[in-house]
């Protein structure tokens, strides 16, 4: 229940304040969102399987975002930022769809 209240408060504050992302950080935002979604889908899957651990979720969430952003940053420094961004999105996308398939199998027993 606390998570839902926090989500609602965060959405309302985001709509009211309308924060802007600095231009220097804009290439990293989509990657961070995909990494966060990967952690969320993994947590939901773990919850359904009865093995959810909040410490694992928090560290997974933070490390996914930091590592994904670092890979893109490194790619920008090497001049191949778009290729590494695509690679990160593909890898995390595969994990998201794998978790979604597992969730579907668990929920619908199919």
N, C-alpha and C positions, 0 to 999 in steps of 0.2 A: 504494500500500500504506500509505503514511503517513497518508493521508486516512482510510482505513478504520480504522486503529488509533486515530486521533484521535476518530473518530465513536464507536467502541466505548467508549473511555475517557470521552468526554463523556456518553454515555447512562448508563453505570454510575455516574458521579459524580452525575448528575442524579437517579437513582433512590435513591442512598444519602443524599445531602444534602437532597433535596427542597426546593429553593430556593423562596421566595415572592416574588411580584412586588408592589411597593408599590401601594396602591390608586390613587395618582395616575397610575401608568404603565399600569394594566390596560387602558384603552381603546386604547392604542397597540400592545400585544403582538400581537393578531391581525393587524393591518395590517403589522407588521414581519415576521411569519411569512410572510404572503402575498408580500410584497416579496422576502424571501429565497428563497422557492420560485421566484419568477419568475427570479431570477438563477441559481439552480441549474439550472432547465430550460433556460435560455438557454445556460449553460455546457455542459450535456450535448449540446445540439444542435450547438454550435460544435465540440465534441470529435468528434462523429460526422462533421461536415463537414470536419474537418481544419484548422480555422481558430482553434482555441482558443488564447487568450493569457491566462496567469495574471494579468497586471497588469490586463487588461480585466475579468476575472472579479472580482478583489478590489475594484476601484473600482466596478464595477457593483453588486456585492453591498452594499457600504457605502452608496453613494449612493442605491440603491433604498430601502433601509431608512430612511435619514435623510430623504429627500425625502417618502416616504409618511407617516412619522411627523409631519413638519413640516406637511404638508397637513392631516392630521387635527387637529393642534394648532391650526393657524390656523382651521379650521372650528369647533373648540370655543370659541375666542376670539370668533368672530363669531356664535356661537349656532346654527350649522348643522353641528355635528360629525357627526351621524349621516348627513346627506346626503353630505358629503364623504367619510366613511368608506365609504359604499356606492359612491361614484364611484371611489374608489381600488381597491376590491376588484373592481369590474366591469372596469376598465381592466387591472389586473394579471391578472385571471382570463382575459380575452381573450388576453393575451400568453402565459399559461401554456398554454392550450389550443391556441394557434397553434404554440407550440414542441412540444407533445406530438404534434400532428398531423404536424409535420415529422419528429420522431423516429420516429413510427410508419411514415411513408412510407420513411424511410431504412432502418430495421431490417427491415421486412417487404417492402420493394420494392413496395408497393401504395398 
